[in-house]
């Protein structure tokens, strides 16, 4: 099926999100859609999948105009979209969420659905329990669940919006292999991403959007420098790694132990010092998210001690607010669910993030603060913009802008999830400024290049096991990938700096 998007335009007030975009995609193609944050990629795909209606333009399948007024219309036509933030129901069990939207009346065939779920899970290599609660899944696992659900509903055209930002390298490789197989079978895949490396590895074609306009297209083999110029209108160079000399102790973990339904972590011993950046790597569900939350008082350890500052004061039994008062700040991966408040504007978020002065809100001061934060973090939005109206990358920048100015320890899940190259460099520049002022950073990332580029030390999790802190310069992508996959662990006999 040949797909044509003809002169698609969409405005949001004064903002022209899509401006007369035309694109033709042949069947069996993996079409990359590249662009910086706010370029209009997600808007275009939401129009195509029925979540938004265009102001003008039309969609054609094999030369015939089609009308898509809702996601239900889209799925009936075989179009399914995986959003940056998966659309699911956290209180549901995985199998119940999987069944949502399926035909068959009021009482679905659960036995058949469970069989199909297990079959698809095995095909992708996804380790999801059908009886688990969706709320217990990581962001990456929720993405996996949504992919399985769309395929089960009969999607023949699959739209993936930044699908690799929350999954491990091994899961990404399996996903790419599956997408290639589906394309070989005639399925069309739209792969929306800001990651040139992923587009190069997967896509046969790439279209680049910049400020709502189609800046250009290219077929394999790709000219990476030309694609970057299309995205940003200029060349973008990666920043050199600049270490900060470590200072006083900020976090000490002594024989730490953590328990969850799935696994047990024990005998974690480490010290993190002011100015250090520690990257935490591991497959989804290996325990790294549990550990990071324990470092911020969001999870109670089952053993050992979690201590802050040089006095090594045990924080076991303390709340997140106790940790916050000691200078610890936590930034979650789930932006809208856990970090931001839907319905509130950027200005309202900024106002809530600072200590109030008096009984009433100073609107003039709030406006000044909002403009300063938006400019400082290059957020594409206005003070009155609702946070849910922002692109995923701009939501992430907004989250980072809410972190307290003075913090001894930042705990960050996927700091550049959904960000383009330029924004990634900018954000890490901001985080490095924090390090220079004495802040230590622990961050989780599924991007191995990000782990190695920005970390001073690396902590690897595998099935509840934890390495000692490893100097980042002693690792490469292959060695780090092997550790994440469970290889090479015999070299670690105790916990301590490698």
Protein Blocks (a to p, Z undefined) as FASTA:
>chain_A
ZZddehiacdehjbcfbghiacdddehiacddeddehilmmmmmmmmnopaccfbdcdde
ehiacddfbfklmmmnopacddfbacddfkbcfklmmmgopahijbdcfklmmmmmmmmm
mmnopacdfkbcfklpcfklmmmmmmmmmmmnopabdcdehkllmccfklmmmmmmmmmm
mmmnopacddddfbfklmmmmmmbdcddeehiafbdcdddddfklmmmmmnopacddddd
ddddddddfbdcehiacddfkbccehiacdddehiacddeddehilpmmmmmmmnopacc
fedjddedjkopafehiafklmmmnopacddfblmlmmmcghiafklmmmmmpccedjbd
cfklmmmmmmmmmmmnopacdfklcfklpcfklmmmmmmmmpcfbdfbdcdehklgoiaf
klmmmmmmmmmmmmmnopacddddfblklmmmmpmbdcddeehiacddddfklpcfklmm
mmmnopaklmpmbgcdZZ
